[in-house]
Structure formats: structure tokens, C-alpha cells
Amino acid sequence: MEKKNDTRKENIQKLLLRLELWFAPVLIIVPIGASLFFLWDWYARGFSTGSSVYDGELLIGLLLLAGNLVFDVQFLRSVRMLKKKL
């Protein structure tokens, strides 16, 4: 009975890892794309025309990019470690 529960837990962990691996590109690409959109919007409308109205886009873009990079590195590291363990 104990062995059956262990194999069931292993299968569940493998399925969860597979799900994380499928969603990892979405979790990484979408925030980076959004931050790059905000940065491009600031550059095209604010910096190139000399307007300081679009400085909020710069701040949002940099915050999204920095936050995403900080958490994505840890997320990818943990997924890689879990993949090696299983």
C-alpha cells in the first residue's frame, strides 16, 4: 500500500513538472513582451519627441522587466533542480 502511494505521488510530481514546463515560456515571454512594449512606447512617444508625459511607461517597463528577471531566474533554477531530481 505504501509503495502504491509513493508511485502515485511520483506520477503527480511528474505531471506537475510537465505542466510547469509547458507554462514556463508563457510565464517568461508575456511579461518581458509587455515590458518591452512599455519601453518602446516610452521611446517612440516620449524620448524621441522630448515629452516627459510618457515617463510612466518607462517606469512601468523597467519595473516589469526587473521584477520578471529576478523571479524568472529563481523559477527556472527551481524547475531545473526539480527536473534533475525526478
Secondary structure by P-SEA (a helix, b strand, c coil): caaaaaaaaaaaaaaaaaaaaaacccccaaaaaaaaaaaaaaaacccccccccaaaaaaaaaaaaaaaaaaaaaaaaaaaaaaaac
